[in-house]
Structure formats: C-alpha cells, structure tokens
Amino acid sequence: MIYSLYIINKAGGLVYNKSFAEGLNSLSSNEALIFAGTFHGVHAISSQITPSAAVTFNPNGEPETTGISLIEAEGLFLHCFQTPTGVLFILITDPSQNNSNFVLTKIYELYSDYVLKNPFHTIDMPIRSEMFDITIRNLIRAN
C-alpha cells in the first residue's frame, strides 16, 4: 500500500504532497513543509558523504551521488528518487509494497508530461494541476 507522495524542488521547497491512505494520521501542511526541508538537507549531506566505492559516473564523466534512496522503519518504507535536475520524489509505503521504484519512475514520467510540459506552470512553484492529480491517483490505485 502506498501511503503518501511528496515532491521537493531542488531548493528544498515542498511543491506537491498527497496522502492516499484514508483513516491514517497525516501531516499538517506546516509539518509537511518542515519534513520537506529537513529531508532535503539530510539528503544533500548524505550525497556528499557517499563512500567513493558507491559513486557512479554519468556519460560526461562527472560523479553522480545518490544520497538517500531508501529508509526502512517499522511499519513503513520511505523511497526517494532524485531526478538529474535535483527534484526529489518521495514515496512512503507499506513494507510489503514491492514495486516502488517502478511507481516512482512512472510518477516522474507523469510529472514530465503534466507539469513540466504545462506552459502555465512555473518551475519550483507548487503544482496545481487537476490532470496530474487524477493520473497520480489512478497510478496509485493500480499499484
């Protein structure tokens, strides 16, 4: 089961959050903003201290560090996917959810199609797209 989705811009600002689990406690908007800023900072620090053996290189020969990709806790997993432009997609799931990387990749595709290609959307601003909401909801229901 997928509990929630957060999208954090490259500056650490929360641009999208959605909860999908009815009846579970959810963060207030203020708590969600604090979570986004804190996670962004921890992710940035962890990408700087990544052991050199774990560093991969892009086609230009520049090092790519990933930072945090998964946090396991009792009762939930926090999956993180970072785009080449620094946008973070965070998916909070039940530990039994086994296709989270696939879902994160699909969310990134939907983000590209419905947000980045939207001429009325300003980058790094909150996402206000009904079509994006609908397609995300359908993707989450299907998984």
VENPE-V717904 format. One record per residue. N is the residue number from 1. RES is the residue in three letters. OMEGA is omega in radians with two decimals (NA if undefined). NEAR is the number of other C-alpha atoms within 8 Angstrom. Layout:
N_RES_OMEGA_NEAR + N_RES_OMEGA_NEAR
This chain:
1_MET_3.10_7 + 2_ILE_-3.09_12 + 3_TYR_-3.09_11 + 4_SER_-3.14_12 + 5_LEU_3.06_12 + 6_TYR_3.02_13 + 7_ILE_-3.08_12 + 8_ILE_-3.13_15 + 9_ASN_-3.04_12 + 10_LYS_3.10_10 + 11_ALA_3.12_5 + 12_GLY_3.13_10 + 13_GLY_3.11_11 + 14_LEU_-3.13_14 + 15_VAL_3.13_12 + 16_TYR_2.96_10 + 17_ASN_-3.11_10 + 18_LYS_3.07_7 + 19_SER_-3.07_9 + 20_PHE_-3.09_9 + 21_ALA_3.11_8 + 22_GLU_3.04_5 + 23_GLY_3.10_4 + 24_LEU_3.07_5 + 25_ASN_3.10_4 + 26_SER_-3.14_5 + 27_LEU_3.00_7 + 28_SER_-3.12_6 + 29_SER_3.11_6 + 30_ASN_3.11_7 + 31_GLU_3.11_8 + 32_ALA_3.09_11 + 33_LEU_3.10_10 + 34_ILE_3.11_8 + 35_PHE_-3.10_8 + 36_ALA_-3.13_13 + 37_GLY_3.14_11 + 38_THR_-3.13_8 + 39_PHE_3.13_8 + 40_HIS_3.13_10 + 41_GLY_3.13_9 + 42_VAL_3.12_8 + 43_HIS_3.14_10 + 44_ALA_3.12_9 + 45_ILE_-3.11_9 + 46_SER_3.11_10 + 47_SER_3.11_11 + 48_GLN_-3.10_8 + 49_ILE_3.09_6 + 50_THR_3.11_11 + 51_PRO_-3.06_6 + 52_SER_3.11_5 + 53_ALA_-3.10_4 + 54_ALA_-3.10_7 + 55_VAL_3.05_11 + 56_THR_-3.10_7 + 57_PHE_3.11_9 + 58_ASN_-3.11_8 + 59_PRO_3.12_5 + 60_ASN_-3.13_5 + 61_GLY_3.13_6 + 62_GLU_-3.14_7 + 63_PRO_3.07_8 + 64_GLU_3.06_8 + 65_THR_-3.01_10 + 66_THR_-3.06_9 + 67_GLY_-3.11_11 + 68_ILE_3.06_9 + 69_SER_-3.14_8 + 70_LEU_2.97_8 + 71_ILE_3.12_8 + 72_GLU_3.07_8 + 73_ALA_3.12_6 + 74_GLU_3.09_4 + 75_GLY_3.11_6 + 76_LEU_3.02_10 + 77_PHE_3.04_12 + 78_LEU_-3.13_11 + 79_HIS_-3.13_13 + 80_CYS_3.09_11 + 81_PHE_3.13_10 + 82_GLN_3.11_10 + 83_THR_3.08_7 + 84_PRO_3.13_5 + 85_THR_3.07_6 + 86_GLY_3.09_8 + 87_VAL_3.14_11 + 88_LEU_3.03_12 + 89_PHE_-3.11_13 + 90_ILE_3.14_12 + 91_LEU_3.09_14 + 92_ILE_-3.01_12 + 93_THR_2.94_15 + 94_ASP_3.12_11 + 95_PRO_-3.12_9 + 96_SER_3.12_6 + 97_GLN_-3.00_9 + 98_ASN_-3.12_5 + 99_ASN_-3.05_7 + 100_SER_3.12_10 + 101_ASN_3.07_8 + 102_PHE_-3.13_7 + 103_VAL_3.12_11 + 104_LEU_3.10_12 + 105_THR_3.11_8 + 106_LYS_3.10_8 + 107_ILE_3.10_9 + 108_TYR_3.08_9 + 109_GLU_3.12_8 + 110_LEU_3.08_12 + 111_TYR_3.12_10 + 112_SER_-3.08_9 + 113_ASP_-2.99_9 + 114_TYR_-3.13_11 + 115_VAL_-3.08_12 + 116_LEU_3.14_10 + 117_LYS_3.13_7 + 118_ASN_-3.10_8 + 119_PRO_-3.12_6 + 120_PHE_3.13_4 + 121_HIS_3.07_9 + 122_THR_-3.13_6 + 123_ILE_3.12_5 + 124_ASP_3.06_8 + 125_MET_3.13_7 + 126_PRO_-3.11_7 + 127_ILE_3.12_8 + 128_ARG_-3.11_4 + 129_SER_-3.13_8 + 130_GLU_3.12_6 + 131_MET_3.09_7 + 132_PHE_3.10_11 + 133_ASP_-3.09_8 + 134_ILE_-3.11_8 + 135_THR_3.07_9 + 136_ILE_3.13_10 + 137_ARG_3.11_9 + 138_ASN_3.10_8 + 139_LEU_-3.12_9 + 140_ILE_3.11_10 + 141_ARG_-3.11_6 + 142_ALA_-3.10_5 + 143_ASN_NA_8
